[in-house]
């Protein structure tokens, strides 16, 4: 019962993410909480309950300050994995 309540609270505090793909040249992500790894061939970031990995060439990240993320370059692969937030991790400030 307590676990179900915790999951509902987590869902309320962490909005659903939207990801928009424009061909293989641009990826627009809403609610990007953290970029974990970033270079010109691989990027990994956290968005809502997802860990997203992007592979390609000439990848560049833009607009992270707006709690969103734009990735431009030649995107060849995208992987999504559900993740659970560790108990000691807090949501980013300003994210409601």
Secondary structure in CASP SS format (residue, H / E / C, confidence):
PFRMAT SS
TARGET T0000
AUTHOR 0000-0000-0000
METHOD secondary structure of the structure
MODEL  1
X C 1.00
X H 1.00
X H 1.00
X H 1.00
X H 1.00
X H 1.00
X H 1.00
X H 1.00
X H 1.00
X H 1.00
X H 1.00
X H 1.00
X H 1.00
X C 1.00
X C 1.00
X C 1.00
X C 1.00
X C 1.00
X E 1.00
X E 1.00
X E 1.00
X E 1.00
X C 1.00
X C 1.00
X C 1.00
X E 1.00
X E 1.00
X E 1.00
X E 1.00
X E 1.00
X C 1.00
X E 1.00
X E 1.00
X E 1.00
X E 1.00
X E 1.00
X E 1.00
X E 1.00
X C 1.00
X C 1.00
X C 1.00
X E 1.00
X E 1.00
X E 1.00
X E 1.00
X E 1.00
X E 1.00
X C 1.00
X C 1.00
X E 1.00
X E 1.00
X E 1.00
X E 1.00
X E 1.00
X E 1.00
X E 1.00
X E 1.00
X E 1.00
X E 1.00
X E 1.00
X E 1.00
X E 1.00
X C 1.00
X H 1.00
X H 1.00
X H 1.00
X C 1.00
X E 1.00
X E 1.00
X E 1.00
X E 1.00
X E 1.00
X E 1.00
X E 1.00
X E 1.00
X E 1.00
X E 1.00
X E 1.00
X E 1.00
X E 1.00
X E 1.00
X E 1.00
X C 1.00
X C 1.00
X C 1.00
X C 1.00
X C 1.00
X C 1.00
X C 1.00
X C 1.00
X C 1.00
X C 1.00
X C 1.00
X C 1.00
X C 1.00
X C 1.00
END
